[in-house]
């Protein structure tokens, strides 16, 4: 299960994407590495990884 910080950050990021009218195509929690992956944007150009501590990075 995601940590509370991960969950809070995911909600914040999804809300920010939604407010910017960016569609979210993929939202996945990976149990093996304990990260959340979000892929969004009209051309799938936004990819994010959320770590257990709630920090996140863009995926190149």
C-alpha positions in Angstrom: 0.0 0.0 0.0 1.2 3.5 -0.6 2.3 5.6 2.3 0.2 8.5 3.5 2.7 11.0 2.1 2.6 9.2 -1.3 -1.2 9.3 -1.3 -1.3 13.0 -0.4 1.2 13.9 -3.0 -0.6 11.8 -5.6 -3.9 13.6 -4.9 -2.2 17.0 -5.1 -0.5 16.1 -8.4 -3.7 14.6 -10.0 -5.6 17.7 -8.9 -3.0 20.0 -10.4 -3.1 18.0 -13.7 -6.9 18.1 -13.7 -6.9 21.9 -13.0 -4.6 22.3 -16.0 -7.0 20.2 -18.2 -4.4 17.5 -18.7 -5.9 14.0 -19.0 -4.4 11.3 -16.8 -3.8 8.1 -18.8 -2.0 5.8 -16.4 -2.0 5.7 -12.6 -0.2 2.7 -11.1 1.3 1.6 -7.8 4.2 -0.7 -8.2 4.4 -3.0 -5.1 7.9 -4.2 -5.9 9.6 -0.8 -5.8 6.9 1.0 -3.8 6.4 3.9 -6.2 3.4 5.5 -7.9 3.7 6.2 -11.6 1.5 8.8 -13.3 1.4 9.3 -17.1 -0.6 12.3 -18.3 -0.9 15.0 -20.9 -2.7 15.3 -24.2 0.3 13.6 -25.9 1.4 11.5 -22.9 4.3 13.9 -22.4 4.0 14.1 -18.6 5.4 11.2 -16.6 5.9 11.3 -12.9 7.3 8.9 -10.2 6.3 9.3 -6.6 8.6 7.9 -4.0 7.6 6.5 -0.6 8.6 9.7 1.2 6.2 11.8 -0.9 8.9 13.3 -3.1 8.4 13.0 -6.9 10.4 13.4 -10.1 9.7 13.8 -13.8 10.6 10.7 -15.8 12.8 11.7 -18.7 
